[in-house]
């Protein structure tokens, strides 16, 4: 995972979908969980000064495109509880070994009533959308399951947030450079 390179640094179609559901406002504190080099953070700086990104890849952060990114483990955030109005994570959770801990941390750092957007691949079989990345990184398409550790669905997300203060608002398919799921969660007040 530490050497994994993103296929696309920024997808303008996905950013438009993110804006539609995130609805960023000036003055809001927004957290990008798994920000890579910070391309989405940089674009959101046009909507609020309170956006920051966190990523575990030191290589990505060395090549960051904004100063509003920092090193951090999104399953063990060194951020204050209830400090963000909104959070989002784009194509990150399928790579995380402990997804329940990710949702626990997301719940902890969101303020009551806060909103979270999660975008993750639609895959009929785990690793399906990571085949090209596996060929590029490992020279072997069968290593795709080493990149995508989970096959996720909206129903699975609902199971994973059980026991947290997060609730499922909606999930849908979205097409933005590939078919993917988008799930909206909110933190109970």
Order of alpha helices (4+ residues) and beta strands (2+ residues): alpha-beta-alpha-beta-alpha-beta-beta-alpha-beta-alpha-alpha-alpha-beta-beta
